[in-house]
C-alpha cells in the first residue's frame, strides 16, 4: 500500500508534467508528498573548488525557492520538499528506500541548466535500481502540468508469472480510490511454441485455439480474484500477436 509520494523535479517544464498525477494521488489516497531536487556535485566540472562550491550553494538556494513555489500548487495533501546534492538517480533511490510504500512519480524526460538532468536516462536508472514502485509519466510539450490527472482506466498486462501479478496489489488500491475501470490483458503467439522435431507438422489452428483458451481461462480466474477484492469494473482481453504492440494499441 502506498504511504508517500516522492516527486523528483529538475526545474524543467517537462519534469513538471508528473505533478498532476502526484496531486491526484496525494489528495485521493490522503498520503504525504515529498518534492525533491538534486544539485549535481560531479567532480568532472573543470573549475576551482571554491567557485564550484559557490555554484552548488547557489543551486541549492534556487532549488529551495523553486520547490517552495511548486509545493504551493498542491491542496488536500501534506507537502514537504528537500534539496539533495550528488547524483540524481542515487539521491532519488536513497530517499525512497526507507519506506517500501513510497511511490516514486516522475516524468520520462527533462533537462535544465546547472542540474543537467536527462530524466529519460534518470528515470530508467531509477526504475532499474529502486525497490519501490515507480509511476512513469510519459510527458510531451502539450501535456499540462496544472491541476490533477486521475486515472479513469487501468490496463494490466499479465503473462502468467508471479512477477507480473505482483502489480495487482497496487492496481486494486488505485482502482478503488479512483473508481477506475480495470482491463487485464494477455497476448499469445505461436512463437511461444518451439518444435523439437522437423518432421512434426502440427495443426496451427488447433494450437492457436489452445493458447487462446489457456489465456482466457487464466484471465477469467484473475478477474474473479479482483472482483472478490471489491472491484466492480474488471474486464479481460485476449489478443494474438506481439505483447508490446498489443499493450500500446
Secondary structure, DSSP 4 states (H G I P E B T S, - for coil): ---EEEEE--S-TTGGGGHHHHHHHHHHHT-EEEEEEEE---TT--S-HHHHHHHHHHHHHHHHHHHHHHHTT--SS-EEEEEEES-HHHHHHHHHHT-TTEEEEEES----TTT---HHHHHHHHHHH-SS-EEEE---TTS--SS----SEEEEE--S-HHHHTTHHHHHHHHHHHT-EEEEEEEE-GGG---S-TT----HHHHHHHHHHHHHHHHHHHHHHHHHTT---EEEEEEES-HHHHHH-
